[in-house]
Amino acid sequence: MMRASSLDKETQSDVQFLPVSSESTNPARRGQSKYENIEVVFQDNITKIIINRPNKKNALSFEAYKEVTQALDEAGKDDSVLTVLTGYGDYFTSGNDLNNVFRKSAGSLEDVVKDTTDVVRIFVHKFIDFPKPLVAMVNGPAIGIGTTILGLFDLVYASDMATFNTPFSKLGQHPEGCSSYIFPRMMGLSKATEVLLFNKTLSAHEACNLGLVTEVFPDRTFQQEVWARLKAYATLPKTCLALSKQLIRSVDKDKLHSVCDKEFKLLSERPHSEDAFNAIQQFFSRKSKM
């Protein structure tokens, strides 16, 4: 599978780090971390998973996908009441790291594509199956799968500096993250088409008006305001919240798994297409000139 970690010139700019809230800066916890691409913090009955590749604008490498998947698996079983996903620095995530396609492998290109596609497919299935309330704190731009996956969260809180873009067509690719099913239902067919096919970038407030974002907060108070709200939510009965979430989500669960598999089946076939190959070549050609 191929995705753009970024296409626009602005995404090539140097990252100016936003502070991660204090609970993630515990030296002991950071020193004990078994992860290289994410940080996992437990505080206030909340498990917080932080994508931590700011020098890559939090693009999701092959290993990062696997680490987030493992962290979600563990968070689903731990003592937390709810789980949060966010990014470190200016970006929530710039989506799939295109270097995934060119990572070293003993196998053929087909083997690399299959392995990567399987890892990302499992990643998406983990969001579909997650048993507890799942919250996205979108601290900055969300690109590609960073946007499409949001339809699988229970709450999406965004900074007013966040933007949302799915530049799939520019790379000769297709939507994933179950967005081909969720976005038309959420936004209406024409708006979803504009976003998924024609690369329309949404502001935080536009995304909120379309139902993708729950609420927008001023960037200067985003971390504090959202965390205060989540702390209050985390005082509610854990089992009650989990069972209620599962009840709400159960109606669509089988459908979402089916849609996910269909999306990735199509994506696994794209590397053999001429338009996808040419689009990827053009992307790296433009990137090398920046």
N, C-alpha and C positions, 0 to 999 in steps of 0.2 A: 504494500500500500504506500502511496506517495501523498504527502500533504505539504502545504506551504507553512513553514514556520513564520514567514513574513514575505510580503510582496512589495509593500509600499516603501518609498525611500525613507519615510519617517521612522520606520521600524529598524533601520540600520544605525540610528543614532545611538550614542553612548547611553547606557542605563544610569539614571540617577536614582540611587536606592531610597526607597521609602522604608522607614523603620518597621521592623516586624515587632509586634507587641511583646511586652517584656517576658511573657511566659515562655517564649521560644528561645530566649537567650541564656538559659541555664547552662553554665559551662559543663557541669557534670553530665547533664542529659546529652548535650551536643557531643561530648567526648565519648560517650557510650553508644552513640548512634551506629546502627548496623547498615545505615543507608548512605549512599553517596550523592544522590540527586534530590532527596527530600529530607525534611525534618518532621518528626512526629512529636507532638507535645501533648501532655495530659494535664489539664488544670480546670478547676471549677466544674468537674463532672463532664468535661468536653474533651474529645480527642480532636486535635487540630493537625491536619496534614498540610505541610507547606512545600510547594514545589520550589526547589532551591537551586536553580541554574540561571542566576541573573545575568551572567555574561553571555548566555544564549537566549536571553529574554524568556527564560523558563520554557523553552521548547522541550517537547517530550521525546527523549531518546528511547531507544529500545529498552535500555536498562531502567529508565525512569518510569516507563509504562509498567514494567514488572514490579518496581518498588511501590508505586501507588496501589497496584492491585493487591500486593501483599499487605500493605498498611491498612487498606480497606477491609481485607479479610480479618486481620487482627482486631481492628476497631469494632467490627460487627460482633465480636465475642468478648470485648473487654467490659469494664465497669462503667464506661461513659454512658451518658443519657443521649447525647447526640454527637455527630461528627461533622467537622468543618473541613473544606478544602479551600486553600487560598494560594497565592503566589508571593514570593519574596522579591522586593524591588518594585520596579515600575509596572511590570506585566503580571497579569493573572497567568496566562500562558500564551505563547505565540504558536501553539499547536504542534503538529507533528514535525519532528526534526528530520528534514529531508535527507540528512546524512544516514538515516536508518537504511535507506535503499542501497547505500554504498559501503555499508559496514563490512568488515572482513568476514568471510565465511568460506568453509571448505567446500561448500556446495555451489550449485549454479545460481544464476539470477533468480530462476523460478523458486529455488529453495529459500533464498533470502526473502523474497516477496512473501512466500507462504509462511515462513517463520514470523516475520513482522506482522503480517495480517492476522495470524492466529493470536499473537500477543495482544494486539490492540482489540481484537474481537473479545477476548477473555476479559480485558480491561472494561469494556463497555458492559458485558454481561454482569460484571461485579457490581456496577452501579444499579443495574436493573434489580438485582437480588438483594441489595443492601437492606438489612432488616430494621435499622433505626432511622430516625429523622436525619436527613443529610442536607447540609447547608453549604452553599458556595458564597465565599466572600470575594467578590470580583474587584480586586484592588486596582486594576488597570486593564489595558487591552486584552481581549480574549479573541483568539484567531483560530479558525478551523475547528478542530475537535474541542478546543477550549470554549467555543460557543455552542456547538451542537450537543455536547454532553449536558448542558445546563437544563435541558428539558427533562432530565432524569433526576434532578435535585428536587427536594421538597420546598426549599426556600432559596432564593437567589438575591443576595443583597449586594448592591454595586456602589462603588464610588462614582461621583459625577465625572470623574476623569476616565472612566471605563468606556471602551468602545467594543463593538461586536461585529466580526466580519468572517465570512466563510468563502474564501477565494478559490473554491474547488475548480470551477470552470476554467480559471486561468491556468491551471495545471492539468487540464484534461482529465479531471477526477470527478468523483461523485460524493454526495452527502453521506455521512455516517452518524454514529451516536444516536440512532433511531430518529434523527431529525426529519427524514423523509416521511415519517408518519406523524411525529409529534408537532412539528412546526405548522403544517397546514391546519391541523386541528386547533392549535393555539392561536395562530395569527390570521387564519383565513388563507385560502389557496393563493390569491394573487400576491399578498405580502410575503408569504413563504417562498414563492417562486422568485420574487425580487431578491430575497436574501440568499437563497440556496443556489439559484442558477445564475443570477446576474450580479453577484458579489456586492450587494448594497451594504455599506457600513452603517450600523445603527449606533446612535449615541445611547448613553445610559437611559435617558428619559424616553427616547423612542422605543428602546427595548422593553422598558417598563410599561409603556402604553400598549405594546403588543402582547404582554403577558409573559415574556421571557424572564423579566426581572421583577422581583416582588416589591422592592423599594430602593430608592436612590438616596444616598447620603452625601453631604459635602465632603470633599476629599480630606480636608484638614481635620475633620472629626470622625472620619469613617471608621477607623479601627476602634476608637473608644466607644462610639455610639452602638456599633453592631455588637461588640463584645459584651457590653452592659445588657443588651437585650438577650443575647444568647445565654448569659449567666442566669437570667431570670427564667428562661425556658428550661434550663437544665435543673431547676429545682422541682419540676413537675415529675409525677410518677413515671419512672423509667419503663416499666413493663406496659403500662397503659399507653404511653406514647408509641412504643414499638408496635404493639398490636393494632392500634388505630391506624398507624401509617401503613401497615401491611394490609389492612382491610381496604383502605382507600386505593392502594396500588394493585390489589389482587386482580381486579377486573381486566386490566390491560397487560398483565405480566407476561402471559404466554404470547400475546400478540407482539410485544416488544422484543422478546427473544427471537421470534420468527423474523421480524423486520431487520433486526441486527444481523442475523445470519444471511439474509438476502442482500443487504447492503455490502457485506464483506465478500460475498461470493462475486458480486459485480466488481468490487475493487480489486480482487485478486486477479482479475482478467485484464485490468487496465495497462499494466506494464508492456503488454504485447501490442497495444494500439499505437498507431503512428502519431495521433494527435497528442496523446499523453507523453510519449517520448520527446516530441518536439517541444512541448510546453516545459518539460523539466529542463531540457537543454537550454532553452531561452532564459529560464529563471536563473540558472547558475551562470550563464553568460552575463546577464545583467548584474548579478551579485558581484562577480569578479571585477567589474568596472567601477564599483562604488568605493 
